[in-house]
């Protein structure tokens, strides 16, 4: 892996994103009253799903294969969830935790793609994929409606974090300032969407026909 990527800020964003997404995956399995093995699988696939797709697309070593902490964190989170009553983690907690992971991973994915020489627009898309793919895989495996099929601001929040990361790189702003600002902006938008029920307008066939 490119040494420039291994900065403290990105390292923490990486591990934080893994842990948070792993928690959301394990919690979904726990609420379905699954076994510890299934909780562990959901934690792992949700925690590393987006990053794995990103690394395969940009030609980087798959991050959780080369980093001994990632899989251990996912399994540790699954074990924590196994011994934690799901009612403690219900309500908006899951959505807020997912939003934190979304923003962190969108920044990480974009920054890593840029470091590997990916042009700005594809790098932005790598950030969106990194931030959203794990949650999408989780929902599909659990048989839940995917977040993509709801109008609430989710992919948009990841795109905001990714866009700020790209803009900072193009403007030559110090990387860690850009990464922090991008993560906070994406999380703030996602949090606002959760608390205020913000959503993009949905397609209306009747309105389109009238136009």
Protein Blocks (a to p, Z undefined) as FASTA:
>chain_A
ZZklmpfklmmmmmmmmmmmmmmmmmmmmmnopafklmmmmmmmmmmmmmmmmmmmnopa
cfklmmmklmmmmmmmmmmmmmpcfklmgcjllmmmmmmmmmmmmmmmmmmmmmnopafk
lmmmmmmmmmmmmmmmmmmmnopacfklpcbdfklmmmmmmmmmmmmmmnopafklmmmm
mmmmmmmmmmmmmmnopacddddfklmmmZZ
